[in-house]
Amino acid sequence: MKAERGLKLIALMADEIIVGVFLFLVLPQAGVEIPLWISAPLMVVLLVKDFLIAPYVLGGGLEKRPSAGPESLVGREAVVVEELKPEGIVKLDGELWRAECVNGKARTGEKVVVVEVRGTKVLVERQG
């Protein structure tokens, strides 16, 4: 996971690396001198852009778990209200949901975990 974050950071900083190499190594070798008062602010703008984007890119971005909608229920814990054999009712965040236990039966009061949402029904697994 750390290696993946490192690769994302390098990819995020690729534009600064390329611009820096051109401004400070390639162009001077070709006899083109860019004044520091132009090149320094350009590098600062590129770095500020990275600081604004980095939390999104390194924090998961599109890979993050949804915080709204049915998909956000996956992984949440529910309590069985009506025995699941395999179908019944669970209480999830104070709401009653039709549920189906995918790994057998679950008794009233037992805790289950949501593994999928299909329309208005949640598929759950018994813990343990």
Protein Blocks (a to p, Z undefined) as FASTA:
>chain_A
ZZmmmmmmmmmmmmmmmmmmmmmmmmmmnopacdfklmmmmmmmmmmmmmmmmmmmmnnp
mmpccfedjklmgopacddfbdcdfbccddeehiacddddfebcadehiacddfbdehja
ccdddeZZ
